[in-house]
Amino acid sequence: MLNSTIVDLFKRFRLLYYRQLFGRIREKDGSLSATEAYTVDVIFLLGSPTITQLAETLGISQPNATYKVNNLVTKGYVTKTVSEDDKRETRLHVSDRFFKYYGDLDHFTDGAVAALESEYSPRELQTFERMLCSLMDEVK
């Protein structure tokens, strides 16, 4: 039962994400394709990855990752920063345009947390938070 509840929760999060992602994809100059939207989202989720780290995460070749990143840079969704320490290393960052395009899921989580706080005691919520942290540790 717990397993199916967790699977259902992940499915709902994925559906919410896809609904919002595809709701933002438009057919006009500078818009992102679905693949580009996923790629820039992975860059966001990784923090400031290198192209090599992005390629490894996506399971694609480095030239393919470079091509994807260059398209995202051209469209203004990603910027590159050369490392001060090692000039061969380039870090990727999402731009302000990404945040305007991407939107934010905080309104969803804010509402969900407020509903939980009105229904459960602080102690129950602390236990729930510990359980979520344990679950996140397992999902790597």
Wavefront OBJ file of the C-alpha trace (Angstrom):
o trace
v 0.000 0.000 0.000
v 2.750 2.489 0.888
v 4.590 1.651 -2.317
v 1.533 2.286 -4.494
v 0.822 5.561 -2.681
v 4.390 6.777 -3.323
v 4.157 5.685 -6.981
v 0.841 7.548 -7.319
v 2.385 10.674 -5.792
v 5.306 10.556 -8.237
v 2.865 10.093 -11.121
v 0.864 13.127 -10.043
v 4.029 15.242 -9.780
v 5.111 14.089 -13.237
v 1.701 14.847 -14.748
v 1.671 18.290 -13.151
v 5.156 18.951 -14.491
v 4.302 17.755 -18.011
v 1.078 19.768 -18.052
v 3.005 22.901 -17.155
v 5.924 22.119 -19.469
v 3.831 21.468 -22.546
v 1.572 24.394 -21.695
v 4.619 26.654 -22.083
v 5.918 25.218 -25.362
v 4.852 27.493 -28.200
v 5.434 27.429 -31.932
v 7.260 30.734 -32.395
v 10.802 32.054 -32.752
v 12.892 31.476 -29.668
v 10.515 28.969 -28.132
v 11.764 25.643 -26.892
v 11.081 22.231 -28.334
v 10.169 19.502 -25.857
v 13.739 18.134 -26.010
v 15.204 21.585 -25.390
v 12.806 22.159 -22.495
v 13.895 18.891 -20.894
v 17.563 19.692 -21.481
v 17.384 23.140 -19.893
v 15.419 21.671 -16.990
v 18.158 19.088 -16.403
v 20.741 21.892 -16.409
v 18.625 23.682 -13.809
v 18.255 20.541 -11.685
v 22.003 19.799 -11.788
v 22.914 23.299 -10.620
v 25.890 24.475 -12.684
v 26.990 21.390 -14.592
v 29.738 21.134 -17.156
v 28.807 19.937 -20.636
v 30.428 16.595 -19.777
v 28.266 16.239 -16.663
v 25.172 17.114 -18.684
v 26.074 14.562 -21.366
v 26.655 11.862 -18.741
v 23.381 12.639 -16.985
v 21.390 12.541 -20.219
v 23.286 9.513 -21.544
v 24.258 11.293 -24.763
v 27.553 12.069 -26.464
v 29.458 15.200 -25.553
v 29.135 16.621 -29.110
v 25.367 16.095 -28.928
v 25.238 17.835 -25.541
v 27.373 20.688 -26.901
v 24.981 21.086 -29.835
v 21.962 21.186 -27.509
v 23.640 23.663 -25.158
v 24.689 25.951 -28.011
v 21.073 26.066 -29.229
v 19.910 26.949 -25.717
v 22.583 29.653 -25.463
v 21.507 31.084 -28.847
v 17.883 31.183 -27.676
v 18.922 32.861 -24.428
v 17.927 30.149 -21.951
v 21.436 29.104 -20.890
v 24.693 30.950 -20.278
v 28.225 29.596 -20.107
v 30.851 30.647 -17.583
v 34.534 29.756 -17.944
v 36.081 28.587 -14.675
v 38.596 30.962 -13.097
v 40.706 28.026 -11.887
v 40.656 25.858 -14.993
v 40.060 27.730 -18.244
v 39.177 24.429 -19.953
v 36.110 24.004 -17.748
v 32.862 25.710 -18.716
v 29.891 25.765 -16.358
v 26.324 26.022 -17.580
v 23.732 28.243 -15.922
v 20.084 28.844 -16.670
v 19.260 32.463 -17.496
v 16.498 34.772 -16.324
v 14.666 33.918 -19.536
v 14.546 30.304 -18.363
v 12.871 31.336 -15.109
v 10.287 33.407 -17.004
v 9.609 30.449 -19.297
v 9.842 27.759 -16.666
v 7.622 29.467 -14.163
v 7.635 28.058 -10.729
v 5.948 25.272 -8.848
v 6.110 27.117 -5.524
v 2.458 28.087 -5.767
v 1.586 24.377 -5.860
v 3.862 23.368 -2.992
v 2.880 26.415 -0.924
v -0.767 25.429 -1.179
v -0.087 21.770 -0.471
v 2.032 22.588 2.595
v -0.590 25.019 3.896
v -3.232 22.296 3.580
v -1.022 19.831 5.454
v -0.274 22.388 8.182
v -3.995 22.992 8.727
v -4.744 19.272 8.995
v -1.766 17.844 10.924
v 0.078 18.733 14.108
v 3.623 20.151 14.041
v 4.880 16.846 15.459
v 3.189 14.840 12.695
v 4.641 17.199 10.110
v 8.138 16.796 11.576
v 7.764 13.011 11.322
v 6.505 13.356 7.750
v 9.440 15.607 6.858
v 11.907 13.065 8.305
v 10.239 10.345 6.255
v 10.450 12.441 3.093
v 14.144 13.101 3.744
v 14.733 9.354 4.144
v 12.872 8.722 0.896
v 14.959 11.355 -0.915
v 18.126 9.699 0.374
v 16.975 6.439 -1.220
v 16.097 8.049 -4.571
v 19.458 8.922 -6.074
l 1 2 3 4 5 6 7 8 9 10 11 12 13 14 15 16 17 18 19 20 21 22 23 24 25 26 27 28 29 30 31 32 33 34 35 36 37 38 39 40 41 42 43 44 45 46 47 48 49 50 51 52 53 54 55 56 57 58 59 60 61 62 63 64 65 66 67 68 69 70 71 72 73 74 75 76 77 78 79 80 81 82 83 84 85 86 87 88 89 90 91 92 93 94 95 96 97 98 99 100 101 102 103 104 105 106 107 108 109 110 111 112 113 114 115 116 117 118 119 120 121 122 123 124 125 126 127 128 129 130 131 132 133 134 135 136 137 138 139 140
